[in-house]
């Protein structure tokens, strides 16, 4: 699965909306970012990529 710029922009927009309107604190975002990096280094990373890839395939219909 390739992470594309539009996907990054959509996720970035969601984080901005959560920060601006839902009360997401900066430290919440930083902890979540660090958790993502640590999770990517585990043995679950290929399974997570497969689930995200399947979800994106299902959403886009490709």
mmJSON file of the N, C-alpha and C atoms, coordinates in Angstrom:
{"data_MODEL":{"atom_site":{
"group_PDB":["ATOM","ATOM","ATOM","ATOM","ATOM","ATOM","ATOM","ATOM","ATOM","ATOM","ATOM","ATOM","ATOM","ATOM","ATOM","ATOM","ATOM","ATOM","ATOM","ATOM","ATOM","ATOM","ATOM","ATOM","ATOM","ATOM","ATOM","ATOM","ATOM","ATOM","ATOM","ATOM","ATOM","ATOM","ATOM","ATOM","ATOM","ATOM","ATOM","ATOM","ATOM","ATOM","ATOM","ATOM","ATOM","ATOM","ATOM","ATOM","ATOM","ATOM","ATOM","ATOM","ATOM","ATOM","ATOM","ATOM","ATOM","ATOM","ATOM","ATOM","ATOM","ATOM","ATOM","ATOM","ATOM","ATOM","ATOM","ATOM","ATOM","ATOM","ATOM","ATOM","ATOM","ATOM","ATOM","ATOM","ATOM","ATOM","ATOM","ATOM","ATOM","ATOM","ATOM","ATOM","ATOM","ATOM","ATOM","ATOM","ATOM","ATOM","ATOM","ATOM","ATOM","ATOM","ATOM","ATOM","ATOM","ATOM","ATOM","ATOM","ATOM","ATOM","ATOM","ATOM","ATOM","ATOM","ATOM","ATOM","ATOM","ATOM","ATOM","ATOM","ATOM","ATOM","ATOM","ATOM","ATOM","ATOM","ATOM","ATOM","ATOM","ATOM","ATOM","ATOM","ATOM","ATOM","ATOM","ATOM","ATOM","ATOM","ATOM","ATOM","ATOM","ATOM","ATOM","ATOM","ATOM","ATOM","ATOM","ATOM","ATOM","ATOM","ATOM","ATOM","ATOM","ATOM","ATOM","ATOM","ATOM","ATOM","ATOM","ATOM","ATOM","ATOM","ATOM","ATOM","ATOM","ATOM","ATOM","ATOM","ATOM","ATOM","ATOM","ATOM","ATOM","ATOM","ATOM","ATOM","ATOM","ATOM","ATOM","ATOM","ATOM","ATOM","ATOM","ATOM","ATOM","ATOM","ATOM","ATOM","ATOM","ATOM","ATOM","ATOM","ATOM","ATOM"],
"id":[1,2,3,4,5,6,7,8,9,10,11,12,13,14,15,16,17,18,19,20,21,22,23,24,25,26,27,28,29,30,31,32,33,34,35,36,37,38,39,40,41,42,43,44,45,46,47,48,49,50,51,52,53,54,55,56,57,58,59,60,61,62,63,64,65,66,67,68,69,70,71,72,73,74,75,76,77,78,79,80,81,82,83,84,85,86,87,88,89,90,91,92,93,94,95,96,97,98,99,100,101,102,103,104,105,106,107,108,109,110,111,112,113,114,115,116,117,118,119,120,121,122,123,124,125,126,127,128,129,130,131,132,133,134,135,136,137,138,139,140,141,142,143,144,145,146,147,148,149,150,151,152,153,154,155,156,157,158,159,160,161,162,163,164,165,166,167,168,169,170,171,172,173,174,175,176,177,178,179,180,181,182,183,184,185,186],
"type_symbol":["N","C","C","N","C","C","N","C","C","N","C","C","N","C","C","N","C","C","N","C","C","N","C","C","N","C","C","N","C","C","N","C","C","N","C","C","N","C","C","N","C","C","N","C","C","N","C","C","N","C","C","N","C","C","N","C","C","N","C","C","N","C","C","N","C","C","N","C","C","N","C","C","N","C","C","N","C","C","N","C","C","N","C","C","N","C","C","N","C","C","N","C","C","N","C","C","N","C","C","N","C","C","N","C","C","N","C","C","N","C","C","N","C","C","N","C","C","N","C","C","N","C","C","N","C","C","N","C","C","N","C","C","N","C","C","N","C","C","N","C","C","N","C","C","N","C","C","N","C","C","N","C","C","N","C","C","N","C","C","N","C","C","N","C","C","N","C","C","N","C","C","N","C","C","N","C","C","N","C","C","N","C","C","N","C","C"],
"label_atom_id":["N","CA","C","N","CA","C","N","CA","C","N","CA","C","N","CA","C","N","CA","C","N","CA","C","N","CA","C","N","CA","C","N","CA","C","N","CA","C","N","CA","C","N","CA","C","N","CA","C","N","CA","C","N","CA","C","N","CA","C","N","CA","C","N","CA","C","N","CA","C","N","CA","C","N","CA","C","N","CA","C","N","CA","C","N","CA","C","N","CA","C","N","CA","C","N","CA","C","N","CA","C","N","CA","C","N","CA","C","N","CA","C","N","CA","C","N","CA","C","N","CA","C","N","CA","C","N","CA","C","N","CA","C","N","CA","C","N","CA","C","N","CA","C","N","CA","C","N","CA","C","N","CA","C","N","CA","C","N","CA","C","N","CA","C","N","CA","C","N","CA","C","N","CA","C","N","CA","C","N","CA","C","N","CA","C","N","CA","C","N","CA","C","N","CA","C","N","CA","C","N","CA","C","N","CA","C","N","CA","C","N","CA","C","N","CA","C"],
"label_alt_id":[null,null,null,null,null,null,null,null,null,null,null,null,null,null,null,null,null,null,null,null,null,null,null,null,null,null,null,null,null,null,null,null,null,null,null,null,null,null,null,null,null,null,null,null,null,null,null,null,null,null,null,null,null,null,null,null,null,null,null,null,null,null,null,null,null,null,null,null,null,null,null,null,null,null,null,null,null,null,null,null,null,null,null,null,null,null,null,null,null,null,null,null,null,null,null,null,null,null,null,null,null,null,null,null,null,null,null,null,null,null,null,null,null,null,null,null,null,null,null,null,null,null,null,null,null,null,null,null,null,null,null,null,null,null,null,null,null,null,null,null,null,null,null,null,null,null,null,null,null,null,null,null,null,null,null,null,null,null,null,null,null,null,null,null,null,null,null,null,null,null,null,null,null,null,null,null,null,null,null,null,null,null,null,null,null,null],
"label_comp_id":["UNK","UNK","UNK","UNK","UNK","UNK","UNK","UNK","UNK","UNK","UNK","UNK","UNK","UNK","UNK","UNK","UNK","UNK","UNK","UNK","UNK","UNK","UNK","UNK","UNK","UNK","UNK","UNK","UNK","UNK","UNK","UNK","UNK","UNK","UNK","UNK","UNK","UNK","UNK","UNK","UNK","UNK","UNK","UNK","UNK","UNK","UNK","UNK","UNK","UNK","UNK","UNK","UNK","UNK","UNK","UNK","UNK","UNK","UNK","UNK","UNK","UNK","UNK","UNK","UNK","UNK","UNK","UNK","UNK","UNK","UNK","UNK","UNK","UNK","UNK","UNK","UNK","UNK","UNK","UNK","UNK","UNK","UNK","UNK","UNK","UNK","UNK","UNK","UNK","UNK","UNK","UNK","UNK","UNK","UNK","UNK","UNK","UNK","UNK","UNK","UNK","UNK","UNK","UNK","UNK","UNK","UNK","UNK","UNK","UNK","UNK","UNK","UNK","UNK","UNK","UNK","UNK","UNK","UNK","UNK","UNK","UNK","UNK","UNK","UNK","UNK","UNK","UNK","UNK","UNK","UNK","UNK","UNK","UNK","UNK","UNK","UNK","UNK","UNK","UNK","UNK","UNK","UNK","UNK","UNK","UNK","UNK","UNK","UNK","UNK","UNK","UNK","UNK","UNK","UNK","UNK","UNK","UNK","UNK","UNK","UNK","UNK","UNK","UNK","UNK","UNK","UNK","UNK","UNK","UNK","UNK","UNK","UNK","UNK","UNK","UNK","UNK","UNK","UNK","UNK","UNK","UNK","UNK","UNK","UNK","UNK"],
"label_asym_id":["A","A","A","A","A","A","A","A","A","A","A","A","A","A","A","A","A","A","A","A","A","A","A","A","A","A","A","A","A","A","A","A","A","A","A","A","A","A","A","A","A","A","A","A","A","A","A","A","A","A","A","A","A","A","A","A","A","A","A","A","A","A","A","A","A","A","A","A","A","A","A","A","A","A","A","A","A","A","A","A","A","A","A","A","A","A","A","A","A","A","A","A","A","A","A","A","A","A","A","A","A","A","A","A","A","A","A","A","A","A","A","A","A","A","A","A","A","A","A","A","A","A","A","A","A","A","A","A","A","A","A","A","A","A","A","A","A","A","A","A","A","A","A","A","A","A","A","A","A","A","A","A","A","A","A","A","A","A","A","A","A","A","A","A","A","A","A","A","A","A","A","A","A","A","A","A","A","A","A","A","A","A","A","A","A","A"],
"label_entity_id":["1","1","1","1","1","1","1","1","1","1","1","1","1","1","1","1","1","1","1","1","1","1","1","1","1","1","1","1","1","1","1","1","1","1","1","1","1","1","1","1","1","1","1","1","1","1","1","1","1","1","1","1","1","1","1","1","1","1","1","1","1","1","1","1","1","1","1","1","1","1","1","1","1","1","1","1","1","1","1","1","1","1","1","1","1","1","1","1","1","1","1","1","1","1","1","1","1","1","1","1","1","1","1","1","1","1","1","1","1","1","1","1","1","1","1","1","1","1","1","1","1","1","1","1","1","1","1","1","1","1","1","1","1","1","1","1","1","1","1","1","1","1","1","1","1","1","1","1","1","1","1","1","1","1","1","1","1","1","1","1","1","1","1","1","1","1","1","1","1","1","1","1","1","1","1","1","1","1","1","1","1","1","1","1","1","1"],
"label_seq_id":[1,1,1,2,2,2,3,3,3,4,4,4,5,5,5,6,6,6,7,7,7,8,8,8,9,9,9,10,10,10,11,11,11,12,12,12,13,13,13,14,14,14,15,15,15,16,16,16,17,17,17,18,18,18,19,19,19,20,20,20,21,21,21,22,22,22,23,23,23,24,24,24,25,25,25,26,26,26,27,27,27,28,28,28,29,29,29,30,30,30,31,31,31,32,32,32,33,33,33,34,34,34,35,35,35,36,36,36,37,37,37,38,38,38,39,39,39,40,40,40,41,41,41,42,42,42,43,43,43,44,44,44,45,45,45,46,46,46,47,47,47,48,48,48,49,49,49,50,50,50,51,51,51,52,52,52,53,53,53,54,54,54,55,55,55,56,56,56,57,57,57,58,58,58,59,59,59,60,60,60,61,61,61,62,62,62],
"pdbx_PDB_ins_code":[null,null,null,null,null,null,null,null,null,null,null,null,null,null,null,null,null,null,null,null,null,null,null,null,null,null,null,null,null,null,null,null,null,null,null,null,null,null,null,null,null,null,null,null,null,null,null,null,null,null,null,null,null,null,null,null,null,null,null,null,null,null,null,null,null,null,null,null,null,null,null,null,null,null,null,null,null,null,null,null,null,null,null,null,null,null,null,null,null,null,null,null,null,null,null,null,null,null,null,null,null,null,null,null,null,null,null,null,null,null,null,null,null,null,null,null,null,null,null,null,null,null,null,null,null,null,null,null,null,null,null,null,null,null,null,null,null,null,null,null,null,null,null,null,null,null,null,null,null,null,null,null,null,null,null,null,null,null,null,null,null,null,null,null,null,null,null,null,null,null,null,null,null,null,null,null,null,null,null,null,null,null,null,null,null,null],
"Cartn_x":[0.848,0.0,0.89,0.595,1.327,0.5,1.14,0.461,0.571,-0.558,-0.556,-0.753,-0.414,-0.552,-2.006,-2.993,-4.379,-4.809,-4.339,-4.678,-4.095,-2.866,-2.226,-2.96,-3.387,-4.122,-5.47,-6.165,-7.46,-7.278,-6.296,-6.047,-5.598,-4.775,-4.364,-5.536,-6.459,-7.661,-8.518,-8.631,-9.392,-8.761,-7.444,-6.753,-6.965,-6.9,-7.118,-8.534,-9.516,-10.906,-11.079,-10.472,-10.555,-9.89,-8.775,-8.074,-8.888,-9.448,-10.136,-11.521,-12.273,-13.677,-14.036,-13.228,-13.578,-12.744,-11.883,-11.118,-9.884,-9.358,-8.13,-6.98,-6.282,-5.134,-3.887,-2.919,-1.679,-0.985,-0.973,-0.289,-1.007,-2.335,-3.049,-2.531,-2.394,-1.924,-0.494,0.354,1.747,1.831,1.06,1.057,0.534,-0.51,-1.046,-0.021,0.69,1.739,2.843,3.286,4.32,3.818,2.558,1.98,1.966,1.646,1.645,3.022,4.051,5.409,5.823,5.476,5.819,5.045,3.783,2.968,3.487,4.014,4.56,5.808,6.447,7.654,7.344,6.079,5.72,5.454,5.197,4.879,3.453,2.655,1.291,1.233,2.324,2.335,1.844,2.283,1.769,0.259,-0.255,-1.696,-2.476,-1.946,-2.599,-2.603,-1.476,-1.413,-2.417,-2.565,-3.516,-4.947,-5.284,-6.639,-6.909,-5.946,-6.121,-6.227,-5.389,-5.456,-6.789,-7.312,-8.617,-9.732,-9.639,-10.658,-10.615,-9.412,-9.298,-9.776,-9.49,-9.975,-11.494,-12.065,-13.523,-14.164,-13.542,-14.096,-14.004,-12.842,-12.64,-13.232,-13.504,-14.091,-13.131,-11.839,-10.83,-10.416],
"Cartn_y":[-1.173,0.0,1.231,2.144,3.386,4.484,5.25,6.382,7.549,8.046,9.127,10.467,11.525,12.871,13.188,12.858,13.146,12.44,11.214,10.515,11.237,11.675,12.42,13.731,14.407,15.662,15.448,14.379,14.092,13.809,12.985,12.69,13.953,14.759,16.026,16.952,16.995,17.822,17.312,15.991,15.429,15.779,15.723,16.1,17.577,18.425,19.854,20.119,19.462,19.65,19.176,18.038,17.553,18.524,19.09,20.057,21.327,21.81,23.097,23.023,21.985,21.961,20.9,19.873,18.799,18.799,19.781,19.903,19.024,18.589,17.805,18.699,18.269,19.031,18.639,19.524,19.26,18.02,17.851,16.692,15.397,15.432,14.246,13.835,14.822,14.549,14.016,14.571,14.131,12.698,12.376,11.014,10.03,10.421,9.555,9.341,10.392,10.279,9.328,9.474,8.579,7.14,6.954,5.615,4.996,5.796,5.3,4.848,5.628,5.232,3.957,3.84,2.634,1.431,1.629,0.54,0.065,0.98,0.615,-0.258,-0.247,-1.048,-2.433,-2.746,-4.037,-5.056,-6.279,-7.332,-7.207,-6.328,-6.111,-5.169,-4.514,-3.525,-4.082,-5.264,-5.781,-6.038,-6.518,-6.748,-5.434,-4.434,-3.119,-2.532,-2.654,-2.181,-2.912,-4.215,-5.0,-4.55,-4.294,-3.835,-2.463,-1.554,-0.216,-0.3,-1.139,-1.319,-1.884,-2.864,-3.438,-2.409,-1.607,-0.563,0.479,0.879,1.864,1.28,0.01,-0.646,-0.711,-1.027,-1.104,0.27,1.316,2.675,3.183,2.981,3.517,2.62,1.368,0.452,-0.086,-0.039,-0.547,-1.919],
"Cartn_z":[0.0,0.0,0.0,-0.875,-0.948,-0.287,0.577,1.2,0.243,-0.19,-1.161,-0.464,-1.181,-0.635,-0.289,-1.155,-0.765,0.524,0.74,1.973,3.175,3.053,4.141,4.385,3.33,3.487,4.162,3.815,4.444,5.931,6.273,7.681,8.418,7.782,8.382,8.616,7.674,7.841,8.996,9.124,10.244,11.587,11.657,12.897,13.192,12.164,12.364,12.867,12.271,12.705,14.149,14.488,15.86,16.826,16.422,17.279,17.439,16.342,16.353,17.001,16.693,17.093,18.131,18.291,19.21,20.484,20.629,21.864,21.95,20.805,20.816,21.266,22.269,22.769,21.99,21.95,21.222,21.767,23.072,23.646,23.296,23.082,22.611,21.232,20.359,18.998,19.01,19.867,19.94,20.463,21.487,22.027,20.982,20.254,19.209,18.1,17.724,16.707,17.167,18.39,18.925,18.995,19.383,19.426,18.037,17.02,15.651,15.199,15.542,15.185,15.903,17.173,17.914,17.399,17.049,16.523,15.167,14.377,13.064,13.191,14.345,14.544,15.112,15.361,15.933,14.839,15.254,14.294,13.765,14.341,13.86,12.651,12.328,11.251,9.914,9.461,8.181,8.201,9.332,9.437,9.408,10.081,10.085,8.678,7.974,6.591,5.716,5.918,5.124,5.385,6.639,6.975,6.378,6.487,5.912,4.399,3.779,2.333,1.891,2.632,2.295,2.458,3.503,3.719,2.613,2.214,1.127,-0.197,-0.435,-1.642,-1.644,-0.5,-0.383,-0.581,-0.016,-0.131,-1.558,-2.188,-3.541,-4.622,-4.305,-5.261,-6.301,-6.004,-6.952,-6.581],
"occupancy":[1.0,1.0,1.0,1.0,1.0,1.0,1.0,1.0,1.0,1.0,1.0,1.0,1.0,1.0,1.0,1.0,1.0,1.0,1.0,1.0,1.0,1.0,1.0,1.0,1.0,1.0,1.0,1.0,1.0,1.0,1.0,1.0,1.0,1.0,1.0,1.0,1.0,1.0,1.0,1.0,1.0,1.0,1.0,1.0,1.0,1.0,1.0,1.0,1.0,1.0,1.0,1.0,1.0,1.0,1.0,1.0,1.0,1.0,1.0,1.0,1.0,1.0,1.0,1.0,1.0,1.0,1.0,1.0,1.0,1.0,1.0,1.0,1.0,1.0,1.0,1.0,1.0,1.0,1.0,1.0,1.0,1.0,1.0,1.0,1.0,1.0,1.0,1.0,1.0,1.0,1.0,1.0,1.0,1.0,1.0,1.0,1.0,1.0,1.0,1.0,1.0,1.0,1.0,1.0,1.0,1.0,1.0,1.0,1.0,1.0,1.0,1.0,1.0,1.0,1.0,1.0,1.0,1.0,1.0,1.0,1.0,1.0,1.0,1.0,1.0,1.0,1.0,1.0,1.0,1.0,1.0,1.0,1.0,1.0,1.0,1.0,1.0,1.0,1.0,1.0,1.0,1.0,1.0,1.0,1.0,1.0,1.0,1.0,1.0,1.0,1.0,1.0,1.0,1.0,1.0,1.0,1.0,1.0,1.0,1.0,1.0,1.0,1.0,1.0,1.0,1.0,1.0,1.0,1.0,1.0,1.0,1.0,1.0,1.0,1.0,1.0,1.0,1.0,1.0,1.0,1.0,1.0,1.0,1.0,1.0,1.0],
"B_iso_or_equiv":[0.0,0.0,0.0,0.0,0.0,0.0,0.0,0.0,0.0,0.0,0.0,0.0,0.0,0.0,0.0,0.0,0.0,0.0,0.0,0.0,0.0,0.0,0.0,0.0,0.0,0.0,0.0,0.0,0.0,0.0,0.0,0.0,0.0,0.0,0.0,0.0,0.0,0.0,0.0,0.0,0.0,0.0,0.0,0.0,0.0,0.0,0.0,0.0,0.0,0.0,0.0,0.0,0.0,0.0,0.0,0.0,0.0,0.0,0.0,0.0,0.0,0.0,0.0,0.0,0.0,0.0,0.0,0.0,0.0,0.0,0.0,0.0,0.0,0.0,0.0,0.0,0.0,0.0,0.0,0.0,0.0,0.0,0.0,0.0,0.0,0.0,0.0,0.0,0.0,0.0,0.0,0.0,0.0,0.0,0.0,0.0,0.0,0.0,0.0,0.0,0.0,0.0,0.0,0.0,0.0,0.0,0.0,0.0,0.0,0.0,0.0,0.0,0.0,0.0,0.0,0.0,0.0,0.0,0.0,0.0,0.0,0.0,0.0,0.0,0.0,0.0,0.0,0.0,0.0,0.0,0.0,0.0,0.0,0.0,0.0,0.0,0.0,0.0,0.0,0.0,0.0,0.0,0.0,0.0,0.0,0.0,0.0,0.0,0.0,0.0,0.0,0.0,0.0,0.0,0.0,0.0,0.0,0.0,0.0,0.0,0.0,0.0,0.0,0.0,0.0,0.0,0.0,0.0,0.0,0.0,0.0,0.0,0.0,0.0,0.0,0.0,0.0,0.0,0.0,0.0,0.0,0.0,0.0,0.0,0.0,0.0],
"pdbx_formal_charge":[null,null,null,null,null,null,null,null,null,null,null,null,null,null,null,null,null,null,null,null,null,null,null,null,null,null,null,null,null,null,null,null,null,null,null,null,null,null,null,null,null,null,null,null,null,null,null,null,null,null,null,null,null,null,null,null,null,null,null,null,null,null,null,null,null,null,null,null,null,null,null,null,null,null,null,null,null,null,null,null,null,null,null,null,null,null,null,null,null,null,null,null,null,null,null,null,null,null,null,null,null,null,null,null,null,null,null,null,null,null,null,null,null,null,null,null,null,null,null,null,null,null,null,null,null,null,null,null,null,null,null,null,null,null,null,null,null,null,null,null,null,null,null,null,null,null,null,null,null,null,null,null,null,null,null,null,null,null,null,null,null,null,null,null,null,null,null,null,null,null,null,null,null,null,null,null,null,null,null,null,null,null,null,null,null,null],
"auth_seq_id":[1,1,1,2,2,2,3,3,3,4,4,4,5,5,5,6,6,6,7,7,7,8,8,8,9,9,9,10,10,10,11,11,11,12,12,12,13,13,13,14,14,14,15,15,15,16,16,16,17,17,17,18,18,18,19,19,19,20,20,20,21,21,21,22,22,22,23,23,23,24,24,24,25,25,25,26,26,26,27,27,27,28,28,28,29,29,29,30,30,30,31,31,31,32,32,32,33,33,33,34,34,34,35,35,35,36,36,36,37,37,37,38,38,38,39,39,39,40,40,40,41,41,41,42,42,42,43,43,43,44,44,44,45,45,45,46,46,46,47,47,47,48,48,48,49,49,49,50,50,50,51,51,51,52,52,52,53,53,53,54,54,54,55,55,55,56,56,56,57,57,57,58,58,58,59,59,59,60,60,60,61,61,61,62,62,62],
"auth_comp_id":["UNK","UNK","UNK","UNK","UNK","UNK","UNK","UNK","UNK","UNK","UNK","UNK","UNK","UNK","UNK","UNK","UNK","UNK","UNK","UNK","UNK","UNK","UNK","UNK","UNK","UNK","UNK","UNK","UNK","UNK","UNK","UNK","UNK","UNK","UNK","UNK","UNK","UNK","UNK","UNK","UNK","UNK","UNK","UNK","UNK","UNK","UNK","UNK","UNK","UNK","UNK","UNK","UNK","UNK","UNK","UNK","UNK","UNK","UNK","UNK","UNK","UNK","UNK","UNK","UNK","UNK","UNK","UNK","UNK","UNK","UNK","UNK","UNK","UNK","UNK","UNK","UNK","UNK","UNK","UNK","UNK","UNK","UNK","UNK","UNK","UNK","UNK","UNK","UNK","UNK","UNK","UNK","UNK","UNK","UNK","UNK","UNK","UNK","UNK","UNK","UNK","UNK","UNK","UNK","UNK","UNK","UNK","UNK","UNK","UNK","UNK","UNK","UNK","UNK","UNK","UNK","UNK","UNK","UNK","UNK","UNK","UNK","UNK","UNK","UNK","UNK","UNK","UNK","UNK","UNK","UNK","UNK","UNK","UNK","UNK","UNK","UNK","UNK","UNK","UNK","UNK","UNK","UNK","UNK","UNK","UNK","UNK","UNK","UNK","UNK","UNK","UNK","UNK","UNK","UNK","UNK","UNK","UNK","UNK","UNK","UNK","UNK","UNK","UNK","UNK","UNK","UNK","UNK","UNK","UNK","UNK","UNK","UNK","UNK","UNK","UNK","UNK","UNK","UNK","UNK","UNK","UNK","UNK","UNK","UNK","UNK"],
"auth_asym_id":["A","A","A","A","A","A","A","A","A","A","A","A","A","A","A","A","A","A","A","A","A","A","A","A","A","A","A","A","A","A","A","A","A","A","A","A","A","A","A","A","A","A","A","A","A","A","A","A","A","A","A","A","A","A","A","A","A","A","A","A","A","A","A","A","A","A","A","A","A","A","A","A","A","A","A","A","A","A","A","A","A","A","A","A","A","A","A","A","A","A","A","A","A","A","A","A","A","A","A","A","A","A","A","A","A","A","A","A","A","A","A","A","A","A","A","A","A","A","A","A","A","A","A","A","A","A","A","A","A","A","A","A","A","A","A","A","A","A","A","A","A","A","A","A","A","A","A","A","A","A","A","A","A","A","A","A","A","A","A","A","A","A","A","A","A","A","A","A","A","A","A","A","A","A","A","A","A","A","A","A","A","A","A","A","A","A"],
"auth_atom_id":["N","CA","C","N","CA","C","N","CA","C","N","CA","C","N","CA","C","N","CA","C","N","CA","C","N","CA","C","N","CA","C","N","CA","C","N","CA","C","N","CA","C","N","CA","C","N","CA","C","N","CA","C","N","CA","C","N","CA","C","N","CA","C","N","CA","C","N","CA","C","N","CA","C","N","CA","C","N","CA","C","N","CA","C","N","CA","C","N","CA","C","N","CA","C","N","CA","C","N","CA","C","N","CA","C","N","CA","C","N","CA","C","N","CA","C","N","CA","C","N","CA","C","N","CA","C","N","CA","C","N","CA","C","N","CA","C","N","CA","C","N","CA","C","N","CA","C","N","CA","C","N","CA","C","N","CA","C","N","CA","C","N","CA","C","N","CA","C","N","CA","C","N","CA","C","N","CA","C","N","CA","C","N","CA","C","N","CA","C","N","CA","C","N","CA","C","N","CA","C","N","CA","C","N","CA","C","N","CA","C","N","CA","C","N","CA","C"],
"pdbx_PDB_model_num":[1,1,1,1,1,1,1,1,1,1,1,1,1,1,1,1,1,1,1,1,1,1,1,1,1,1,1,1,1,1,1,1,1,1,1,1,1,1,1,1,1,1,1,1,1,1,1,1,1,1,1,1,1,1,1,1,1,1,1,1,1,1,1,1,1,1,1,1,1,1,1,1,1,1,1,1,1,1,1,1,1,1,1,1,1,1,1,1,1,1,1,1,1,1,1,1,1,1,1,1,1,1,1,1,1,1,1,1,1,1,1,1,1,1,1,1,1,1,1,1,1,1,1,1,1,1,1,1,1,1,1,1,1,1,1,1,1,1,1,1,1,1,1,1,1,1,1,1,1,1,1,1,1,1,1,1,1,1,1,1,1,1,1,1,1,1,1,1,1,1,1,1,1,1,1,1,1,1,1,1,1,1,1,1,1,1]
}}}
